[in-house]
Amino acid sequence: MSTDIARRAADLVTGLMATPWGQVSPSVYETGRLVTLAPWLVGHRERIAFLLAEQGADGSWGQPGGYRLVPTLSATEALMSAARDGSPEVLPAAEAGLAALRDMLARPAELPDTPAIDLIVPALVALIDAHGPGEPLPCPPGLDGARLRRVRRLLESGQRPPQKILHVLEVVAAQRPDGVLPTPAGTVGASPAATAAWLGGSVPPDPPDPPDAADSAVWARRYLEAVAKRFGGPVPVGLPITVFERGWVLSWLARAGIRVEAPPEMIADLRATIGPEGTPAGAGLPADADTTSVALHALALLGAPCDPAPLLAFDTGTHYCTWQGEDGFSPTTNAHVLDAFGAYVRVRPAAVERYGPVMARVARWLAERQRPDGSWDDRWHASPYYATLGCALALGEFGGPEHAGAVLRAREWVLAAQREDGSWGRWTGTPEETAYAVQTLLLSGPEPDERCKRAAGRGHDYLLQSADLPHFPPLWHDKDLYSPTAIVRAAILAALHVAECHKQQKFNRINGT
C-alpha cells in the first residue's frame, strides 16, 4: 500500500473524531430557509452572500434538470424575504430567481426522487406567491400539495408526527408541534431549518451562563449558532451525520484493503448505536436500514461483528425498505443489507442457516433491478455510478456465481461511459464518480480483464490530479443535493489504492517477483 494513501486514510479517520457531527457541504436550500426563519442568527449577512454567490447565470440554483427546482425555490423566497426586511440590494437576484422559476415551471423537467419533495415544493410555492405581486407560480404535475395538507392537519390535531417528518418541519408546521423537543444536542430532525422552525419566528433570549439544562430552546439556539459559526454562515442540509459518516468511511477503506486503525472508542460508539430497531444516520433522525447495514458491515470488516438481526425489522417480504412506510425503494439500501448479512455470515458461518435464504432473496431482487444497459440507479444519490458500484460489489461478493453476469454487465456499462480525460460522471467528470467507476471495474466480482485494468488506470491518473480538491460537486440526495466530504474522500482513497494494487501486481508478474 502506498504510504501516502495509508497516511491520508489515517488522517481521514482521525478527522472523524475531531469533527464528530460530520463533514458535509453547505446547502442552498437549508441556508435559504435560515435566511427567512432566523435572520437573528449569527451569520445572516454571510448566508445572503452565499446565496448570491451560488446563483447561476440563468438566475437558478442547483444542479441541472429537475434538481434546480427545490434550491431555486428556497433561495428565491429567502432573497424576497431579505429584500422585504431591509436588504433591497438583493431584489435583482430575487427577481432573476423568480424568472428562472417561471421558466422551469412552464417547461417542467422530470423531478428527482429527493426526500419530501412533494411537501417542500408546494410549501415554497405558496410562500413565494404570498410575497406578491404577479401571477401565482404553478405547482408541477403531481405536486399539488395534497400530502402537505394531510401532514399539516395531522400536526394541527395534536398528534405526534412520524420522526422522519421532523427533518422537514420548516415546511409542514406553522407552529411548534405538541410533544416535539430537540435532542440533547439541540437539533430537531438533524436539520438547521427544522430546528429554526421549532424555535419560531421571534428572536430567542440570550442563553444564561451556565445554560439551564431543562430549557430546550437554549440548546436549540446553541446548536444553530454552532453550525452557523462552523460553516461561516451557510449551513448544511443535515447535521449531525455521525453514524452515517463513520460507517461509510470505514467500510469504503476497509473493503478496498486499506488497513484502518479505527480508534477503539469509535468502534465502541458505532456498536453502541445499533439497537433493536437499528441505528439512525445521526441524532434526530429515525433508524434506517441503509445506515444500519453499512455500520454493521464496517464493524464486521474491522473485526467487531454484530448480529444483523435488527435489519429484519425492515424486511417487506420482497426487499428491504430504508425505513418503515417508505414510498418507493432503494437498490443501494438492499445492496448494503446484503453486505451486512454476508460479512456477518463470513465470520459467523453458523448464521448462514438463518440469513442465507434472506441473502439469496435480496440478491435476486437486486439483479432484477439492473437496467438494460447494465447500470443501476437509486433514490439516495444522483449518480448511477454510486448505485452501480454498491450493487455490483454486493452481488460480486455475496450474490454467488449465478449473479456474476450482472457484475460483468455493470463493468461493460462502466467501460463504455468513460470520458476522454479518464473520468466518469453523470453531468461532467467528477472525482467521486470516477472513484466509483474504478472500483466497479477492479473490486467487484471476477478478476478484471485487461480492458478494465487499462480504463481503471486512466481513472487512477485522473484521480491523482483531482483527489485533493477542497470540495466536491454535491451528488447525494437530501432536501437538495449535498456532498458528505469525508465519505467522498474515503471512496477516492479506496479507488486509488485498488488501482495501485493492480499496477503493483502487473509489475510483479512482469519482473517475476
C-alpha positions as CSV (number, residue, x, y, z in Angstrom):
1,M,0.0,0.0,0.0
2,S,1.2,3.5,-0.9
3,T,2.5,5.2,2.2
4,D,0.7,8.4,1.1
5,I,-2.6,6.6,0.8
6,A,-2.1,5.0,4.2
7,R,-1.3,8.3,5.8
8,R,-4.2,10.1,4.2
9,A,-6.6,7.3,5.3
10,A,-5.3,7.6,8.8
11,D,-5.7,11.3,8.8
12,L,-9.2,10.9,7.4
13,V,-10.2,8.5,10.2
14,T,-8.7,10.8,12.8
15,G,-10.7,13.7,11.4
16,L,-13.9,11.8,12.1
17,M,-13.2,12.0,15.8
18,A,-12.1,15.7,15.6
19,T,-15.4,16.7,13.9
20,P,-17.9,14.2,15.3
21,W,-21.0,15.9,13.8
22,G,-19.7,15.2,10.3
23,Q,-18.0,16.9,7.3
24,V,-20.6,18.0,4.7
25,S,-21.1,20.7,2.2
26,P,-23.3,23.8,2.8
27,S,-26.8,23.7,1.3
28,V,-28.6,26.3,-0.8
29,Y,-32.0,25.0,0.3
30,E,-31.2,24.9,4.0
31,T,-29.3,28.2,4.0
32,G,-32.3,29.9,2.3
33,R,-34.6,28.6,4.9
34,L,-32.5,30.1,7.7
35,V,-32.4,33.5,5.9
36,T,-36.2,33.5,6.2
37,L,-36.7,31.7,9.5
38,A,-33.8,33.0,11.6
39,P,-32.5,36.4,10.4
40,W,-31.4,37.0,14.1
41,L,-28.9,34.1,13.9
42,V,-25.2,34.9,13.7
43,G,-24.0,34.8,10.0
44,H,-27.2,36.2,8.4
45,R,-25.3,38.5,6.0
46,E,-22.9,35.7,5.1
47,R,-25.9,33.4,4.3
48,I,-27.3,36.0,2.0
49,A,-23.8,36.4,0.4
50,F,-23.6,32.7,-0.1
51,L,-26.9,32.5,-1.9
52,L,-25.9,35.4,-4.2
53,A,-22.6,33.7,-5.0
54,E,-24.2,30.4,-5.8
55,Q,-26.8,31.8,-8.2
56,G,-26.3,30.7,-11.8
57,A,-26.2,32.9,-14.9
58,D,-29.8,31.9,-15.7
59,G,-31.0,33.0,-12.3
60,S,-31.4,29.5,-10.9
61,W,-29.5,27.5,-8.3
62,G,-28.5,23.8,-8.1
63,Q,-27.5,21.0,-10.5
64,P,-29.0,20.5,-13.9
65,G,-32.6,19.5,-14.8
66,G,-35.1,18.9,-12.1
67,Y,-32.5,19.2,-9.3
68,R,-32.7,23.0,-9.8
69,L,-36.3,23.4,-8.6
70,V,-36.0,23.0,-4.8
71,P,-32.9,25.1,-4.2
72,T,-34.2,27.8,-6.6
73,L,-37.5,28.0,-4.8
74,S,-35.8,28.2,-1.4
75,A,-33.1,30.8,-2.4
76,T,-35.6,33.0,-4.3
77,E,-38.1,33.1,-1.4
78,A,-35.2,33.8,1.0
79,L,-34.0,36.8,-1.0
80,M,-37.5,38.1,-1.4
81,S,-37.8,37.9,2.4
82,A,-34.4,39.6,2.9
83,A,-35.4,42.4,0.4
84,R,-38.7,42.9,2.3
85,D,-36.9,43.0,5.6
86,G,-34.3,45.7,4.8
87,S,-31.9,44.4,2.2
88,P,-33.3,45.9,-1.1
89,E,-29.9,45.3,-2.9
90,V,-30.8,41.6,-3.2
91,L,-34.0,42.3,-5.1
92,P,-32.5,41.9,-8.6
93,A,-31.2,38.4,-7.7
94,A,-34.6,37.5,-6.3
95,E,-36.3,38.7,-9.5
96,A,-33.9,36.7,-11.6
97,G,-34.7,33.6,-9.4
98,L,-38.4,34.2,-9.9
99,A,-38.0,34.5,-13.7
100,A,-36.0,31.3,-13.7
101,L,-38.7,29.6,-11.7
102,R,-41.4,30.7,-14.1
103,D,-39.3,29.4,-17.0
104,M,-38.6,26.0,-15.4
105,L,-42.3,25.5,-14.3
106,A,-43.6,26.4,-17.7
107,R,-41.4,23.6,-19.1
108,P,-41.2,21.1,-16.2
109,A,-38.3,18.7,-16.2
110,E,-38.5,15.3,-14.6
111,L,-38.2,15.8,-10.9
112,P,-35.8,13.7,-8.9
113,D,-36.9,11.4,-6.1
114,T,-35.5,13.5,-3.3
115,P,-36.8,13.4,0.3
116,A,-40.1,15.3,0.9
117,I,-40.1,17.0,-2.5
118,D,-43.9,16.6,-2.5
119,L,-44.0,18.6,0.7
120,I,-41.3,21.2,0.0
121,V,-42.3,22.3,-3.4
122,P,-45.9,23.3,-2.7
123,A,-44.9,24.9,0.6
124,L,-42.3,27.1,-1.0
125,V,-44.5,28.0,-4.0
126,A,-47.2,29.2,-1.5
127,L,-44.6,31.3,0.4
128,I,-43.4,32.9,-2.9
129,D,-46.9,33.6,-4.0
130,A,-47.6,35.3,-0.6
131,H,-44.9,37.8,-1.3
132,G,-46.8,39.1,-4.4
133,P,-47.4,40.8,-6.7
134,G,-47.6,38.9,-10.0
135,E,-49.1,35.7,-11.3
136,P,-49.0,32.8,-8.9
137,L,-46.5,30.1,-9.6
138,P,-47.9,26.8,-10.9
139,C,-47.0,23.6,-9.0
140,P,-45.5,20.9,-11.1
141,P,-47.7,17.9,-12.1
142,G,-48.2,15.6,-9.2
143,L,-47.1,18.1,-6.5
144,D,-50.5,19.7,-5.8
145,G,-50.0,20.0,-2.0
146,A,-52.5,17.3,-1.1
147,R,-49.9,15.4,1.1
148,L,-48.7,18.6,2.6
149,R,-52.3,19.4,3.7
150,R,-52.7,16.0,5.2
151,V,-49.5,16.3,7.2
152,R,-50.5,19.8,8.4
153,R,-53.9,18.5,9.5
154,L,-52.2,15.7,11.4
155,L,-50.0,18.2,13.3
156,E,-52.9,20.6,13.9
157,S,-54.8,17.7,15.5
158,G,-52.1,17.4,18.2
159,Q,-50.9,14.0,17.0
160,R,-47.1,13.4,17.2
161,P,-45.7,13.3,13.6
162,P,-43.6,10.4,12.3
163,Q,-40.0,11.1,13.2
164,K,-38.9,11.4,9.5
165,I,-41.3,14.4,9.2
166,L,-39.3,16.3,11.7
167,H,-36.5,16.6,9.2
168,V,-38.7,18.9,7.1
169,L,-40.6,20.6,10.0
170,E,-39.9,24.0,8.4
171,V,-42.4,23.4,5.6
172,V,-45.1,21.4,7.4
173,A,-45.6,23.2,10.7
174,A,-46.9,26.8,11.2
175,Q,-46.2,26.5,15.0
176,R,-44.3,24.2,17.3
177,P,-46.0,20.7,17.3
178,D,-47.1,19.3,20.6
179,G,-44.6,16.8,22.1
180,V,-41.7,17.6,19.8
181,L,-38.5,18.5,21.6
182,P,-34.9,18.8,20.4
183,T,-32.4,16.0,21.0
184,P,-29.9,16.6,23.8
185,A,-27.6,18.0,21.1
186,G,-30.2,20.7,20.4
187,T,-31.3,19.6,17.0
188,V,-34.8,18.9,15.6
189,G,-34.7,16.3,12.9
190,A,-30.9,16.7,12.4
191,S,-31.8,19.9,10.4
192,P,-30.9,23.5,11.0
193,A,-34.0,24.7,9.2
194,A,-36.3,22.3,11.1
195,T,-34.6,23.5,14.4
196,A,-35.1,27.1,13.5
197,A,-38.8,26.4,12.7
198,W,-39.2,24.7,16.0
199,L,-37.8,27.8,17.8
200,G,-40.4,30.0,16.0
201,G,-40.0,33.4,14.3
202,S,-39.1,35.5,17.3
203,V,-35.6,36.1,18.5
204,P,-34.9,33.7,21.3
205,P,-33.5,35.2,24.5
206,D,-29.8,35.1,25.2
207,P,-29.0,31.8,27.0
208,P,-27.9,32.1,30.6
209,D,-24.4,31.1,31.6
210,P,-24.4,28.3,32.6
211,P,-27.4,27.3,30.5
212,D,-30.5,25.7,32.0
213,A,-30.2,22.0,31.2
214,A,-34.0,21.8,31.0
215,D,-34.5,24.7,28.6
216,S,-34.8,23.0,25.2
217,A,-34.9,26.4,23.4
218,V,-31.4,27.2,24.8
219,W,-29.9,24.1,23.4
220,A,-31.7,24.6,20.0
221,R,-30.2,28.1,19.8
222,R,-26.8,26.8,20.7
223,Y,-27.0,24.1,18.1
224,L,-27.9,26.7,15.4
225,E,-25.1,29.0,16.5
226,A,-22.5,26.2,16.5
227,V,-23.5,25.1,13.0
228,A,-23.6,28.6,11.6
229,K,-20.2,29.5,13.1
230,R,-18.6,26.3,11.9
231,F,-19.6,26.9,8.3
232,G,-19.2,30.7,8.3
233,G,-22.9,31.5,8.0
234,P,-24.3,29.0,5.5
235,V,-25.5,25.6,6.9
236,P,-25.7,22.0,5.6
237,V,-28.9,20.2,4.9
238,G,-28.3,17.7,7.7
239,L,-26.2,17.6,10.8
240,P,-25.1,15.6,12.8
241,I,-24.4,12.7,10.5
242,T,-22.1,10.9,12.8
243,V,-23.1,7.2,12.3
244,F,-23.6,7.7,8.6
245,E,-20.2,9.2,8.0
246,R,-18.3,6.7,10.2
247,G,-20.0,3.7,8.7
248,W,-19.4,4.7,5.1
249,V,-15.8,6.0,5.6
250,L,-14.7,2.9,7.5
251,S,-16.4,0.4,5.1
252,W,-15.0,2.1,1.9
253,L,-11.5,2.0,3.3
254,A,-11.6,-1.5,4.8
255,R,-13.3,-3.1,1.8
256,A,-10.6,-1.8,-0.5
257,G,-8.0,-3.4,1.6
258,I,-6.6,-0.2,3.2
259,R,-5.5,-1.1,6.8
260,V,-7.6,1.1,9.0
261,E,-6.7,1.6,12.6
262,A,-10.0,2.9,13.9
263,P,-9.9,4.3,17.4
264,P,-11.3,1.8,19.9
265,E,-13.8,4.4,21.1
266,M,-15.1,4.9,17.5
267,I,-15.7,1.2,17.2
268,A,-17.4,1.1,20.6
269,D,-19.6,4.1,19.7
270,L,-20.6,2.5,16.4
271,R,-21.5,-0.7,18.2
272,A,-23.5,1.1,20.8
273,T,-25.6,2.9,18.3
274,I,-27.1,-0.3,16.9
275,G,-30.2,-1.1,18.9
276,P,-33.1,-3.5,18.4
277,E,-34.6,-1.1,15.8
278,G,-31.3,-0.4,14.0
279,T,-29.5,3.0,14.0
280,P,-30.1,6.4,12.5
281,A,-27.7,8.4,10.4
282,G,-27.5,10.9,13.2
283,A,-29.3,12.2,16.3
284,G,-32.8,13.4,15.5
285,L,-33.4,11.1,12.6
286,P,-35.3,7.8,12.5
287,A,-33.4,4.5,12.4
288,D,-32.9,3.3,8.8
289,A,-31.8,0.1,7.1
290,D,-29.2,1.8,5.0
291,T,-27.2,3.3,7.8
292,T,-27.7,0.2,10.0
293,S,-26.4,-2.1,7.3
294,V,-23.4,0.0,6.4
295,A,-22.4,0.3,10.1
296,L,-22.8,-3.5,10.6
297,H,-20.7,-4.1,7.5
298,A,-18.0,-1.8,8.7
299,L,-17.9,-3.4,12.1
300,A,-17.6,-6.9,10.6
301,L,-14.8,-5.8,8.3
302,L,-12.9,-4.3,11.3
303,G,-13.2,-7.4,13.4
304,A,-16.1,-6.3,15.7
305,P,-19.1,-8.1,14.2
306,C,-22.6,-7.5,15.5
307,D,-25.6,-9.8,14.7
308,P,-27.6,-8.1,11.9
309,A,-30.9,-9.2,13.4
310,P,-32.1,-5.5,13.7
311,L,-32.3,-5.4,9.9
312,L,-35.1,-8.0,9.9
313,A,-37.5,-5.3,11.0
314,F,-37.1,-3.6,7.6
315,D,-37.9,-6.7,5.6
316,T,-41.0,-6.2,3.4
317,G,-41.1,-9.8,2.2
318,T,-39.7,-8.9,-1.2
319,H,-37.0,-6.4,-0.4
320,Y,-35.8,-4.2,2.5
321,C,-37.2,-0.7,3.0
322,T,-35.0,2.1,4.0
323,W,-37.4,3.0,6.8
324,Q,-40.9,1.9,7.8
325,G,-43.5,3.4,5.4
326,E,-41.0,4.3,2.7
327,D,-42.5,5.5,-0.6
328,G,-40.5,3.7,-3.3
329,F,-37.5,1.5,-2.8
330,S,-33.7,1.7,-2.8
331,P,-31.4,-0.8,-4.6
332,T,-28.3,0.5,-2.7
333,T,-30.1,0.0,0.7
334,N,-30.7,-3.6,-0.3
335,A,-27.1,-3.9,-1.6
336,H,-25.8,-2.7,1.8
337,V,-28.2,-5.1,3.6
338,L,-26.7,-8.0,1.5
339,D,-23.2,-6.8,2.5
340,A,-24.2,-6.7,6.2
341,F,-25.6,-10.2,6.2
342,G,-22.8,-11.6,4.0
343,A,-20.0,-10.1,6.1
344,Y,-21.5,-11.5,9.3
345,V,-22.1,-15.0,7.8
346,R,-18.5,-15.0,6.7
347,V,-17.2,-14.5,10.2
348,R,-20.0,-16.5,11.9
349,P,-20.6,-19.4,9.4
350,A,-23.4,-20.9,11.6
351,A,-25.5,-17.9,10.9
352,V,-26.0,-19.0,7.2
353,E,-28.9,-21.1,8.3
354,R,-30.8,-18.0,9.4
355,Y,-29.5,-15.4,7.0
356,G,-28.6,-17.4,3.8
357,P,-32.2,-17.5,2.4
358,V,-32.6,-13.8,3.0
359,M,-29.3,-13.1,1.2
360,A,-30.4,-15.2,-1.8
361,R,-33.7,-13.3,-2.0
362,V,-32.1,-9.9,-1.8
363,A,-29.5,-10.8,-4.4
364,R,-32.3,-11.9,-6.8
365,W,-34.2,-8.7,-6.2
366,L,-31.1,-6.6,-6.9
367,A,-30.3,-8.5,-10.1
368,E,-33.9,-7.9,-11.3
369,R,-33.5,-4.1,-10.7
370,Q,-30.5,-3.9,-13.1
371,R,-31.2,-1.6,-16.0
372,P,-30.9,-3.0,-19.6
373,D,-27.6,-1.1,-20.1
374,G,-26.0,-2.8,-17.1
375,S,-26.3,0.1,-14.6
376,W,-28.4,0.7,-11.5
377,D,-29.9,3.9,-10.2
378,D,-31.0,4.9,-6.8
379,R,-33.1,7.3,-4.7
380,W,-30.3,8.3,-2.4
381,H,-27.8,9.5,-5.0
382,A,-27.9,11.4,-8.2
383,S,-25.3,9.3,-9.9
384,P,-25.8,5.8,-11.4
385,Y,-22.1,5.2,-10.7
386,Y,-22.8,5.1,-6.9
387,A,-25.7,2.7,-7.3
388,T,-23.9,0.5,-9.8
389,L,-20.9,0.2,-7.5
390,G,-23.0,-0.7,-4.5
391,C,-25.0,-3.3,-6.3
392,A,-22.0,-4.8,-8.2
393,L,-19.9,-5.1,-5.1
394,A,-22.7,-6.8,-3.1
395,L,-23.6,-9.2,-5.9
396,G,-20.0,-9.9,-6.7
397,E,-19.0,-10.8,-3.2
398,F,-22.2,-12.3,-1.7
399,G,-24.6,-13.0,-4.6
400,G,-23.0,-16.3,-5.7
401,P,-21.9,-17.4,-9.2
402,E,-25.5,-17.1,-10.6
403,H,-25.1,-13.3,-10.5
404,A,-21.6,-13.0,-12.0
405,G,-23.3,-12.0,-15.3
406,A,-24.9,-8.9,-13.7
407,V,-21.5,-7.8,-12.4
408,L,-19.9,-8.2,-15.9
409,R,-22.7,-6.3,-17.5
410,A,-22.1,-3.5,-15.0
411,R,-18.4,-3.4,-15.9
412,E,-19.3,-3.2,-19.6
413,W,-21.6,-0.2,-18.9
414,V,-18.8,1.5,-17.0
415,L,-16.2,0.8,-19.7
416,A,-18.5,2.3,-22.4
417,A,-19.1,5.5,-20.3
418,Q,-15.5,6.7,-19.7
419,R,-14.7,10.2,-20.7
420,E,-11.8,11.3,-22.8
421,D,-9.9,12.7,-19.8
422,G,-10.2,9.3,-18.0
423,S,-13.1,10.4,-15.7
424,W,-16.7,9.3,-15.3
425,G,-19.7,11.4,-14.4
426,R,-23.4,11.9,-14.9
427,W,-23.2,15.6,-16.0
428,T,-19.4,16.1,-16.1
429,G,-16.5,14.0,-14.9
430,T,-16.1,14.1,-11.1
431,P,-13.5,12.6,-8.7
432,E,-16.3,10.9,-6.7
433,E,-18.0,9.2,-9.7
434,T,-14.6,8.2,-11.1
435,A,-13.8,6.6,-7.8
436,Y,-17.0,4.5,-8.0
437,A,-16.3,3.5,-11.6
438,V,-12.7,2.4,-10.9
439,Q,-13.8,0.2,-8.0
440,T,-16.6,-1.3,-10.1
441,L,-14.0,-2.3,-12.7
442,L,-11.5,-3.7,-10.3
443,L,-13.1,-4.6,-7.0
444,S,-16.3,-6.3,-7.9
445,G,-16.8,-10.0,-8.9
446,P,-14.5,-11.9,-11.2
447,E,-10.9,-11.0,-12.0
448,P,-11.0,-7.9,-14.2
449,D,-9.7,-8.2,-17.8
450,E,-7.1,-6.0,-19.4
451,R,-9.7,-3.6,-20.7
452,C,-10.9,-2.9,-17.2
453,K,-7.4,-2.5,-15.9
454,R,-6.5,0.0,-18.6
455,A,-9.6,2.0,-18.1
456,A,-9.1,2.0,-14.3
457,G,-5.5,3.1,-14.9
458,R,-6.7,6.1,-16.8
459,G,-9.2,6.8,-14.0
460,H,-6.4,6.5,-11.4
461,D,-4.4,9.1,-13.3
462,Y,-7.4,11.5,-13.3
463,L,-7.9,11.0,-9.6
464,L,-4.3,11.8,-8.8
465,Q,-4.8,15.2,-10.3
466,S,-8.2,15.9,-8.6
467,A,-8.3,14.0,-5.3
468,D,-7.2,16.9,-3.1
469,L,-9.9,19.3,-4.2
470,P,-11.3,21.1,-1.1
471,H,-14.9,20.5,-2.2
472,F,-16.7,18.1,-4.5
473,P,-19.9,18.6,-6.5
474,P,-23.0,17.7,-4.5
475,L,-24.5,14.4,-5.7
476,W,-26.2,12.9,-2.6
477,H,-29.9,13.2,-2.1
478,D,-31.5,15.1,0.8
479,K,-33.8,18.0,0.6
480,D,-31.3,19.2,-2.0
481,L,-28.1,17.7,-3.2
482,Y,-25.1,17.7,-0.9
483,S,-21.6,16.3,-0.6
484,P,-20.5,14.3,2.5
485,T,-16.9,15.3,2.1
486,A,-15.2,12.7,4.3
487,I,-17.2,9.9,2.7
488,V,-16.2,11.1,-0.8
489,R,-12.6,11.3,0.2
490,A,-12.7,7.7,1.5
491,A,-14.2,6.5,-1.8
492,I,-11.4,8.2,-3.7
493,L,-8.7,6.8,-1.5
494,A,-10.2,3.3,-1.9
495,A,-10.2,3.7,-5.7
496,L,-6.5,4.9,-5.7
497,H,-5.5,2.0,-3.5
498,V,-7.2,-0.7,-5.5
499,A,-5.8,0.7,-8.8
500,E,-2.3,0.9,-7.4
501,C,-2.5,-2.7,-6.1
502,H,-3.4,-3.9,-9.6
503,K,-0.5,-1.9,-11.1
504,Q,1.9,-3.5,-8.5
505,Q,0.6,-7.0,-9.3
506,K,1.3,-6.3,-13.0
507,F,4.8,-5.1,-12.2
508,N,5.4,-8.2,-10.1
509,R,4.3,-10.5,-12.9
510,I,6.5,-8.8,-15.4
511,N,9.5,-8.9,-13.2
512,G,8.8,-12.4,-11.9
513,T,8.5,-11.3,-8.3
